[in-house]
């Protein structure tokens, strides 16, 4: 394992380790953001994962266990190795967004992504994908677009243009 100060810089994004660890702990979540869109053909590469987990206490305990296994720390730009925190179900439910650095790379845990009502909202339309031999629920492009449009960030507005076109083309292909 890299030295503590080198965790964020020395650990490249490893989506396989992340997905397998979440599966091992039976965490219920929906993959959101650019990685979810990438699985559906979105052209932008991303170096992190965004997830929206179910908020029940059992799932939060499972998520906390998975994050501890991944040596999760709070991401702070000025502190590359991140800040240690009490990674427990109780602590996780105290915030709506956790920006973390782990031994599998950056992970953002968004309990209620912009423009959504959280896990139950996203899970209703989620698409099952086999990712590294693991079943992963992935947000639909329409839900990713809805969230990106709600943030108002420049990067998300640019992504929204591409997502709208992808959705338009997929609908056009379905109509044929």
PyMOL commands that place a pseudoatom at each C-alpha (Angstrom):
pseudoatom trace, name=CA, resn=UNK, resi=1, chain=A, elem=C, hetatm=0, pos=[0.000, 0.000, 0.000]
pseudoatom trace, name=CA, resn=UNK, resi=2, chain=A, elem=C, hetatm=0, pos=[1.336, 3.470, -0.830]
pseudoatom trace, name=CA, resn=UNK, resi=3, chain=A, elem=C, hetatm=0, pos=[2.465, 5.829, 1.890]
pseudoatom trace, name=CA, resn=UNK, resi=4, chain=A, elem=C, hetatm=0, pos=[-0.341, 7.809, 3.501]
pseudoatom trace, name=CA, resn=UNK, resi=5, chain=A, elem=C, hetatm=0, pos=[0.611, 11.041, 1.774]
pseudoatom trace, name=CA, resn=UNK, resi=6, chain=A, elem=C, hetatm=0, pos=[0.607, 9.372, -1.630]
pseudoatom trace, name=CA, resn=UNK, resi=7, chain=A, elem=C, hetatm=0, pos=[-2.856, 7.751, -1.603]
pseudoatom trace, name=CA, resn=UNK, resi=8, chain=A, elem=C, hetatm=0, pos=[-4.706, 10.150, -3.918]
pseudoatom trace, name=CA, resn=UNK, resi=9, chain=A, elem=C, hetatm=0, pos=[-1.821, 10.698, -6.324]
pseudoatom trace, name=CA, resn=UNK, resi=10, chain=A, elem=C, hetatm=0, pos=[-0.432, 7.145, -6.375]
pseudoatom trace, name=CA, resn=UNK, resi=11, chain=A, elem=C, hetatm=0, pos=[-3.765, 5.352, -6.644]
pseudoatom trace, name=CA, resn=UNK, resi=12, chain=A, elem=C, hetatm=0, pos=[-5.262, 5.563, -10.113]
pseudoatom trace, name=CA, resn=UNK, resi=13, chain=A, elem=C, hetatm=0, pos=[-8.977, 5.132, -10.518]
pseudoatom trace, name=CA, resn=UNK, resi=14, chain=A, elem=C, hetatm=0, pos=[-9.781, 1.419, -10.263]
pseudoatom trace, name=CA, resn=UNK, resi=15, chain=A, elem=C, hetatm=0, pos=[-13.488, 0.977, -10.987]
pseudoatom trace, name=CA, resn=UNK, resi=16, chain=A, elem=C, hetatm=0, pos=[-13.174, -2.809, -10.803]
pseudoatom trace, name=CA, resn=UNK, resi=17, chain=A, elem=C, hetatm=0, pos=[-11.922, -2.714, -7.203]
pseudoatom trace, name=CA, resn=UNK, resi=18, chain=A, elem=C, hetatm=0, pos=[-14.653, -0.240, -6.294]
pseudoatom trace, name=CA, resn=UNK, resi=19, chain=A, elem=C, hetatm=0, pos=[-17.483, -2.230, -7.891]
pseudoatom trace, name=CA, resn=UNK, resi=20, chain=A, elem=C, hetatm=0, pos=[-16.273, -5.552, -6.474]
pseudoatom trace, name=CA, resn=UNK, resi=21, chain=A, elem=C, hetatm=0, pos=[-15.892, -4.103, -2.964]
pseudoatom trace, name=CA, resn=UNK, resi=22, chain=A, elem=C, hetatm=0, pos=[-19.389, -2.611, -3.004]
pseudoatom trace, name=CA, resn=UNK, resi=23, chain=A, elem=C, hetatm=0, pos=[-20.749, -5.958, -4.266]
pseudoatom trace, name=CA, resn=UNK, resi=24, chain=A, elem=C, hetatm=0, pos=[-18.849, -7.924, -1.624]
pseudoatom trace, name=CA, resn=UNK, resi=25, chain=A, elem=C, hetatm=0, pos=[-20.560, -5.834, 1.063]
pseudoatom trace, name=CA, resn=UNK, resi=26, chain=A, elem=C, hetatm=0, pos=[-23.944, -6.078, -0.735]
pseudoatom trace, name=CA, resn=UNK, resi=27, chain=A, elem=C, hetatm=0, pos=[-24.349, -2.291, -0.953]
pseudoatom trace, name=CA, resn=UNK, resi=28, chain=A, elem=C, hetatm=0, pos=[-27.505, -1.206, -2.802]
pseudoatom trace, name=CA, resn=UNK, resi=29, chain=A, elem=C, hetatm=0, pos=[-26.720, 1.806, -4.989]
pseudoatom trace, name=CA, resn=UNK, resi=30, chain=A, elem=C, hetatm=0, pos=[-27.231, 3.340, -8.409]
pseudoatom trace, name=CA, resn=UNK, resi=31, chain=A, elem=C, hetatm=0, pos=[-24.171, 4.318, -10.404]
pseudoatom trace, name=CA, resn=UNK, resi=32, chain=A, elem=C, hetatm=0, pos=[-24.650, 7.895, -11.599]
pseudoatom trace, name=CA, resn=UNK, resi=33, chain=A, elem=C, hetatm=0, pos=[-22.624, 10.597, -13.346]
pseudoatom trace, name=CA, resn=UNK, resi=34, chain=A, elem=C, hetatm=0, pos=[-20.138, 10.325, -16.183]
pseudoatom trace, name=CA, resn=UNK, resi=35, chain=A, elem=C, hetatm=0, pos=[-19.137, 6.718, -15.448]
pseudoatom trace, name=CA, resn=UNK, resi=36, chain=A, elem=C, hetatm=0, pos=[-22.781, 5.612, -15.654]
pseudoatom trace, name=CA, resn=UNK, resi=37, chain=A, elem=C, hetatm=0, pos=[-23.161, 7.553, -18.890]
pseudoatom trace, name=CA, resn=UNK, resi=38, chain=A, elem=C, hetatm=0, pos=[-19.906, 6.064, -20.216]
pseudoatom trace, name=CA, resn=UNK, resi=39, chain=A, elem=C, hetatm=0, pos=[-21.332, 2.553, -19.839]
pseudoatom trace, name=CA, resn=UNK, resi=40, chain=A, elem=C, hetatm=0, pos=[-24.089, 3.722, -22.188]
pseudoatom trace, name=CA, resn=UNK, resi=41, chain=A, elem=C, hetatm=0, pos=[-21.780, 5.174, -24.824]
pseudoatom trace, name=CA, resn=UNK, resi=42, chain=A, elem=C, hetatm=0, pos=[-20.990, 8.644, -23.461]
pseudoatom trace, name=CA, resn=UNK, resi=43, chain=A, elem=C, hetatm=0, pos=[-17.649, 9.681, -24.997]
pseudoatom trace, name=CA, resn=UNK, resi=44, chain=A, elem=C, hetatm=0, pos=[-16.047, 11.506, -22.050]
pseudoatom trace, name=CA, resn=UNK, resi=45, chain=A, elem=C, hetatm=0, pos=[-13.591, 9.572, -19.888]
pseudoatom trace, name=CA, resn=UNK, resi=46, chain=A, elem=C, hetatm=0, pos=[-13.850, 10.100, -16.154]
pseudoatom trace, name=CA, resn=UNK, resi=47, chain=A, elem=C, hetatm=0, pos=[-11.439, 9.442, -13.323]
pseudoatom trace, name=CA, resn=UNK, resi=48, chain=A, elem=C, hetatm=0, pos=[-13.970, 8.910, -10.541]
pseudoatom trace, name=CA, resn=UNK, resi=49, chain=A, elem=C, hetatm=0, pos=[-17.231, 7.214, -9.688]
pseudoatom trace, name=CA, resn=UNK, resi=50, chain=A, elem=C, hetatm=0, pos=[-20.446, 8.751, -8.421]
pseudoatom trace, name=CA, resn=UNK, resi=51, chain=A, elem=C, hetatm=0, pos=[-22.969, 6.616, -6.578]
pseudoatom trace, name=CA, resn=UNK, resi=52, chain=A, elem=C, hetatm=0, pos=[-26.335, 7.122, -4.938]
pseudoatom trace, name=CA, resn=UNK, resi=53, chain=A, elem=C, hetatm=0, pos=[-26.881, 4.521, -2.211]
pseudoatom trace, name=CA, resn=UNK, resi=54, chain=A, elem=C, hetatm=0, pos=[-30.111, 3.489, -0.519]
pseudoatom trace, name=CA, resn=UNK, resi=55, chain=A, elem=C, hetatm=0, pos=[-30.474, 5.362, 2.779]
pseudoatom trace, name=CA, resn=UNK, resi=56, chain=A, elem=C, hetatm=0, pos=[-31.747, 2.584, 5.066]
pseudoatom trace, name=CA, resn=UNK, resi=57, chain=A, elem=C, hetatm=0, pos=[-29.582, 1.875, 8.121]
pseudoatom trace, name=CA, resn=UNK, resi=58, chain=A, elem=C, hetatm=0, pos=[-28.530, -1.641, 7.019]
pseudoatom trace, name=CA, resn=UNK, resi=59, chain=A, elem=C, hetatm=0, pos=[-27.372, -0.372, 3.633]
pseudoatom trace, name=CA, resn=UNK, resi=60, chain=A, elem=C, hetatm=0, pos=[-25.514, 2.544, 5.214]
pseudoatom trace, name=CA, resn=UNK, resi=61, chain=A, elem=C, hetatm=0, pos=[-23.726, 0.088, 7.523]
pseudoatom trace, name=CA, resn=UNK, resi=62, chain=A, elem=C, hetatm=0, pos=[-22.770, -2.012, 4.483]
pseudoatom trace, name=CA, resn=UNK, resi=63, chain=A, elem=C, hetatm=0, pos=[-21.599, 1.094, 2.630]
pseudoatom trace, name=CA, resn=UNK, resi=64, chain=A, elem=C, hetatm=0, pos=[-19.522, 2.181, 5.639]
pseudoatom trace, name=CA, resn=UNK, resi=65, chain=A, elem=C, hetatm=0, pos=[-17.888, -1.257, 5.795]
pseudoatom trace, name=CA, resn=UNK, resi=66, chain=A, elem=C, hetatm=0, pos=[-17.072, -1.134, 2.074]
pseudoatom trace, name=CA, resn=UNK, resi=67, chain=A, elem=C, hetatm=0, pos=[-15.657, 2.371, 2.392]
pseudoatom trace, name=CA, resn=UNK, resi=68, chain=A, elem=C, hetatm=0, pos=[-13.520, 1.332, 5.361]
pseudoatom trace, name=CA, resn=UNK, resi=69, chain=A, elem=C, hetatm=0, pos=[-12.161, -1.575, 3.300]
pseudoatom trace, name=CA, resn=UNK, resi=70, chain=A, elem=C, hetatm=0, pos=[-11.329, 0.966, 0.578]
pseudoatom trace, name=CA, resn=UNK, resi=71, chain=A, elem=C, hetatm=0, pos=[-9.604, 3.168, 3.199]
pseudoatom trace, name=CA, resn=UNK, resi=72, chain=A, elem=C, hetatm=0, pos=[-11.940, 6.065, 2.345]
pseudoatom trace, name=CA, resn=UNK, resi=73, chain=A, elem=C, hetatm=0, pos=[-10.984, 9.546, 3.432]
pseudoatom trace, name=CA, resn=UNK, resi=74, chain=A, elem=C, hetatm=0, pos=[-12.646, 12.902, 2.868]
pseudoatom trace, name=CA, resn=UNK, resi=75, chain=A, elem=C, hetatm=0, pos=[-11.225, 14.508, -0.261]
pseudoatom trace, name=CA, resn=UNK, resi=76, chain=A, elem=C, hetatm=0, pos=[-9.672, 17.934, 0.242]
pseudoatom trace, name=CA, resn=UNK, resi=77, chain=A, elem=C, hetatm=0, pos=[-7.766, 19.426, -2.702]
pseudoatom trace, name=CA, resn=UNK, resi=78, chain=A, elem=C, hetatm=0, pos=[-5.031, 20.816, -0.446]
pseudoatom trace, name=CA, resn=UNK, resi=79, chain=A, elem=C, hetatm=0, pos=[-4.500, 17.445, 1.281]
pseudoatom trace, name=CA, resn=UNK, resi=80, chain=A, elem=C, hetatm=0, pos=[-3.880, 14.770, -1.392]
pseudoatom trace, name=CA, resn=UNK, resi=81, chain=A, elem=C, hetatm=0, pos=[-4.152, 11.840, 1.028]
pseudoatom trace, name=CA, resn=UNK, resi=82, chain=A, elem=C, hetatm=0, pos=[-7.531, 13.064, 2.284]
pseudoatom trace, name=CA, resn=UNK, resi=83, chain=A, elem=C, hetatm=0, pos=[-8.759, 13.487, 5.838]
pseudoatom trace, name=CA, resn=UNK, resi=84, chain=A, elem=C, hetatm=0, pos=[-9.588, 10.570, 8.073]
pseudoatom trace, name=CA, resn=UNK, resi=85, chain=A, elem=C, hetatm=0, pos=[-13.172, 10.481, 9.314]
pseudoatom trace, name=CA, resn=UNK, resi=86, chain=A, elem=C, hetatm=0, pos=[-15.406, 8.205, 11.328]
pseudoatom trace, name=CA, resn=UNK, resi=87, chain=A, elem=C, hetatm=0, pos=[-16.718, 6.043, 8.505]
pseudoatom trace, name=CA, resn=UNK, resi=88, chain=A, elem=C, hetatm=0, pos=[-19.925, 4.740, 10.058]
pseudoatom trace, name=CA, resn=UNK, resi=89, chain=A, elem=C, hetatm=0, pos=[-23.583, 4.585, 9.053]
pseudoatom trace, name=CA, resn=UNK, resi=90, chain=A, elem=C, hetatm=0, pos=[-24.307, 7.353, 11.544]
pseudoatom trace, name=CA, resn=UNK, resi=91, chain=A, elem=C, hetatm=0, pos=[-21.641, 9.627, 10.088]
pseudoatom trace, name=CA, resn=UNK, resi=92, chain=A, elem=C, hetatm=0, pos=[-22.595, 8.936, 6.472]
pseudoatom trace, name=CA, resn=UNK, resi=93, chain=A, elem=C, hetatm=0, pos=[-26.197, 9.976, 7.026]
pseudoatom trace, name=CA, resn=UNK, resi=94, chain=A, elem=C, hetatm=0, pos=[-25.087, 13.374, 8.401]
pseudoatom trace, name=CA, resn=UNK, resi=95, chain=A, elem=C, hetatm=0, pos=[-24.345, 14.752, 4.930]
pseudoatom trace, name=CA, resn=UNK, resi=96, chain=A, elem=C, hetatm=0, pos=[-26.017, 14.600, 1.550]
pseudoatom trace, name=CA, resn=UNK, resi=97, chain=A, elem=C, hetatm=0, pos=[-22.713, 14.433, -0.354]
pseudoatom trace, name=CA, resn=UNK, resi=98, chain=A, elem=C, hetatm=0, pos=[-19.358, 12.846, 0.467]
pseudoatom trace, name=CA, resn=UNK, resi=99, chain=A, elem=C, hetatm=0, pos=[-16.366, 13.519, -1.790]
pseudoatom trace, name=CA, resn=UNK, resi=100, chain=A, elem=C, hetatm=0, pos=[-13.950, 10.737, -0.961]
pseudoatom trace, name=CA, resn=UNK, resi=101, chain=A, elem=C, hetatm=0, pos=[-10.539, 9.457, -1.961]
pseudoatom trace, name=CA, resn=UNK, resi=102, chain=A, elem=C, hetatm=0, pos=[-9.996, 5.709, -1.600]
pseudoatom trace, name=CA, resn=UNK, resi=103, chain=A, elem=C, hetatm=0, pos=[-7.468, 3.059, -2.506]
pseudoatom trace, name=CA, resn=UNK, resi=104, chain=A, elem=C, hetatm=0, pos=[-9.608, 2.603, -5.650]
pseudoatom trace, name=CA, resn=UNK, resi=105, chain=A, elem=C, hetatm=0, pos=[-9.488, 6.312, -6.546]
pseudoatom trace, name=CA, resn=UNK, resi=106, chain=A, elem=C, hetatm=0, pos=[-12.029, 9.101, -6.152]
pseudoatom trace, name=CA, resn=UNK, resi=107, chain=A, elem=C, hetatm=0, pos=[-15.620, 8.255, -5.191]
pseudoatom trace, name=CA, resn=UNK, resi=108, chain=A, elem=C, hetatm=0, pos=[-18.451, 10.708, -4.667]
pseudoatom trace, name=CA, resn=UNK, resi=109, chain=A, elem=C, hetatm=0, pos=[-21.395, 9.466, -2.603]
pseudoatom trace, name=CA, resn=UNK, resi=110, chain=A, elem=C, hetatm=0, pos=[-24.440, 11.620, -3.406]
pseudoatom trace, name=CA, resn=UNK, resi=111, chain=A, elem=C, hetatm=0, pos=[-27.530, 10.688, -1.426]
pseudoatom trace, name=CA, resn=UNK, resi=112, chain=A, elem=C, hetatm=0, pos=[-29.710, 13.137, -3.364]
pseudoatom trace, name=CA, resn=UNK, resi=113, chain=A, elem=C, hetatm=0, pos=[-28.068, 14.207, -6.615]
pseudoatom trace, name=CA, resn=UNK, resi=114, chain=A, elem=C, hetatm=0, pos=[-29.236, 17.528, -8.038]
pseudoatom trace, name=CA, resn=UNK, resi=115, chain=A, elem=C, hetatm=0, pos=[-32.552, 17.233, -9.861]
pseudoatom trace, name=CA, resn=UNK, resi=116, chain=A, elem=C, hetatm=0, pos=[-33.448, 13.878, -8.284]
pseudoatom trace, name=CA, resn=UNK, resi=117, chain=A, elem=C, hetatm=0, pos=[-35.135, 12.544, -5.189]
pseudoatom trace, name=CA, resn=UNK, resi=118, chain=A, elem=C, hetatm=0, pos=[-32.299, 10.134, -4.463]
pseudoatom trace, name=CA, resn=UNK, resi=119, chain=A, elem=C, hetatm=0, pos=[-31.986, 6.375, -4.581]
pseudoatom trace, name=CA, resn=UNK, resi=120, chain=A, elem=C, hetatm=0, pos=[-35.646, 5.365, -4.949]
pseudoatom trace, name=CA, resn=UNK, resi=121, chain=A, elem=C, hetatm=0, pos=[-36.142, 7.889, -7.748]
pseudoatom trace, name=CA, resn=UNK, resi=122, chain=A, elem=C, hetatm=0, pos=[-33.078, 6.697, -9.671]
pseudoatom trace, name=CA, resn=UNK, resi=123, chain=A, elem=C, hetatm=0, pos=[-33.542, 2.985, -8.936]
pseudoatom trace, name=CA, resn=UNK, resi=124, chain=A, elem=C, hetatm=0, pos=[-37.032, 2.962, -10.534]
pseudoatom trace, name=CA, resn=UNK, resi=125, chain=A, elem=C, hetatm=0, pos=[-35.589, 3.404, -14.014]
pseudoatom trace, name=CA, resn=UNK, resi=126, chain=A, elem=C, hetatm=0, pos=[-32.062, 2.077, -13.452]
pseudoatom trace, name=CA, resn=UNK, resi=127, chain=A, elem=C, hetatm=0, pos=[-30.616, -0.235, -16.076]
pseudoatom trace, name=CA, resn=UNK, resi=128, chain=A, elem=C, hetatm=0, pos=[-28.875, -3.413, -14.909]
pseudoatom trace, name=CA, resn=UNK, resi=129, chain=A, elem=C, hetatm=0, pos=[-25.341, -3.815, -16.271]
pseudoatom trace, name=CA, resn=UNK, resi=130, chain=A, elem=C, hetatm=0, pos=[-22.803, -6.566, -15.818]
pseudoatom trace, name=CA, resn=UNK, resi=131, chain=A, elem=C, hetatm=0, pos=[-19.688, -4.678, -14.748]
pseudoatom trace, name=CA, resn=UNK, resi=132, chain=A, elem=C, hetatm=0, pos=[-16.606, -6.804, -14.040]
pseudoatom trace, name=CA, resn=UNK, resi=133, chain=A, elem=C, hetatm=0, pos=[-18.870, -9.808, -13.490]
pseudoatom trace, name=CA, resn=UNK, resi=134, chain=A, elem=C, hetatm=0, pos=[-20.973, -7.868, -10.966]
pseudoatom trace, name=CA, resn=UNK, resi=135, chain=A, elem=C, hetatm=0, pos=[-24.557, -6.670, -11.328]
pseudoatom trace, name=CA, resn=UNK, resi=136, chain=A, elem=C, hetatm=0, pos=[-24.647, -2.870, -11.150]
pseudoatom trace, name=CA, resn=UNK, resi=137, chain=A, elem=C, hetatm=0, pos=[-27.725, -0.654, -11.351]
pseudoatom trace, name=CA, resn=UNK, resi=138, chain=A, elem=C, hetatm=0, pos=[-26.915, 2.266, -13.655]
pseudoatom trace, name=CA, resn=UNK, resi=139, chain=A, elem=C, hetatm=0, pos=[-28.905, 5.480, -13.942]
pseudoatom trace, name=CA, resn=UNK, resi=140, chain=A, elem=C, hetatm=0, pos=[-30.688, 6.009, -17.255]
pseudoatom trace, name=CA, resn=UNK, resi=141, chain=A, elem=C, hetatm=0, pos=[-29.279, 8.696, -19.540]
pseudoatom trace, name=CA, resn=UNK, resi=142, chain=A, elem=C, hetatm=0, pos=[-32.452, 10.732, -18.979]
pseudoatom trace, name=CA, resn=UNK, resi=143, chain=A, elem=C, hetatm=0, pos=[-31.848, 10.717, -15.221]
pseudoatom trace, name=CA, resn=UNK, resi=144, chain=A, elem=C, hetatm=0, pos=[-28.175, 11.606, -15.628]
pseudoatom trace, name=CA, resn=UNK, resi=145, chain=A, elem=C, hetatm=0, pos=[-29.208, 14.464, -17.927]
pseudoatom trace, name=CA, resn=UNK, resi=146, chain=A, elem=C, hetatm=0, pos=[-31.823, 15.663, -15.419]
pseudoatom trace, name=CA, resn=UNK, resi=147, chain=A, elem=C, hetatm=0, pos=[-29.179, 15.795, -12.703]
pseudoatom trace, name=CA, resn=UNK, resi=148, chain=A, elem=C, hetatm=0, pos=[-26.530, 17.479, -14.840]
pseudoatom trace, name=CA, resn=UNK, resi=149, chain=A, elem=C, hetatm=0, pos=[-29.012, 20.142, -15.967]
pseudoatom trace, name=CA, resn=UNK, resi=150, chain=A, elem=C, hetatm=0, pos=[-29.943, 20.857, -12.347]
pseudoatom trace, name=CA, resn=UNK, resi=151, chain=A, elem=C, hetatm=0, pos=[-26.348, 21.519, -11.199]
pseudoatom trace, name=CA, resn=UNK, resi=152, chain=A, elem=C, hetatm=0, pos=[-25.722, 24.495, -13.448]
pseudoatom trace, name=CA, resn=UNK, resi=153, chain=A, elem=C, hetatm=0, pos=[-21.979, 23.735, -13.616]
pseudoatom trace, name=CA, resn=UNK, resi=154, chain=A, elem=C, hetatm=0, pos=[-20.235, 24.544, -16.917]
pseudoatom trace, name=CA, resn=UNK, resi=155, chain=A, elem=C, hetatm=0, pos=[-18.852, 20.992, -17.211]
pseudoatom trace, name=CA, resn=UNK, resi=156, chain=A, elem=C, hetatm=0, pos=[-22.343, 19.555, -16.697]
pseudoatom trace, name=CA, resn=UNK, resi=157, chain=A, elem=C, hetatm=0, pos=[-23.913, 21.906, -19.253]
pseudoatom trace, name=CA, resn=UNK, resi=158, chain=A, elem=C, hetatm=0, pos=[-21.388, 20.673, -21.816]
pseudoatom trace, name=CA, resn=UNK, resi=159, chain=A, elem=C, hetatm=0, pos=[-22.126, 17.039, -20.914]
pseudoatom trace, name=CA, resn=UNK, resi=160, chain=A, elem=C, hetatm=0, pos=[-25.870, 17.767, -21.168]
pseudoatom trace, name=CA, resn=UNK, resi=161, chain=A, elem=C, hetatm=0, pos=[-25.504, 18.743, -24.834]
pseudoatom trace, name=CA, resn=UNK, resi=162, chain=A, elem=C, hetatm=0, pos=[-24.002, 15.360, -25.641]
pseudoatom trace, name=CA, resn=UNK, resi=163, chain=A, elem=C, hetatm=0, pos=[-26.470, 13.457, -23.452]
pseudoatom trace, name=CA, resn=UNK, resi=164, chain=A, elem=C, hetatm=0, pos=[-29.449, 15.150, -25.139]
pseudoatom trace, name=CA, resn=UNK, resi=165, chain=A, elem=C, hetatm=0, pos=[-28.109, 14.114, -28.542]
pseudoatom trace, name=CA, resn=UNK, resi=166, chain=A, elem=C, hetatm=0, pos=[-27.491, 10.537, -27.372]
pseudoatom trace, name=CA, resn=UNK, resi=167, chain=A, elem=C, hetatm=0, pos=[-31.062, 10.324, -26.054]
pseudoatom trace, name=CA, resn=UNK, resi=168, chain=A, elem=C, hetatm=0, pos=[-32.473, 11.822, -29.265]
pseudoatom trace, name=CA, resn=UNK, resi=169, chain=A, elem=C, hetatm=0, pos=[-30.571, 9.299, -31.394]
pseudoatom trace, name=CA, resn=UNK, resi=170, chain=A, elem=C, hetatm=0, pos=[-31.570, 6.338, -29.239]
pseudoatom trace, name=CA, resn=UNK, resi=171, chain=A, elem=C, hetatm=0, pos=[-35.240, 7.349, -29.470]
pseudoatom trace, name=CA, resn=UNK, resi=172, chain=A, elem=C, hetatm=0, pos=[-34.901, 7.763, -33.225]
pseudoatom trace, name=CA, resn=UNK, resi=173, chain=A, elem=C, hetatm=0, pos=[-33.407, 4.251, -33.507]
pseudoatom trace, name=CA, resn=UNK, resi=174, chain=A, elem=C, hetatm=0, pos=[-36.240, 2.785, -31.387]
pseudoatom trace, name=CA, resn=UNK, resi=175, chain=A, elem=C, hetatm=0, pos=[-38.850, 4.368, -33.659]
pseudoatom trace, name=CA, resn=UNK, resi=176, chain=A, elem=C, hetatm=0, pos=[-37.390, 2.658, -36.756]
for i in range(1, 176): cmd.bond("trace and resi %d" % i, "trace and resi %d" % (i + 1))
show_as sticks, trace
zoom trace
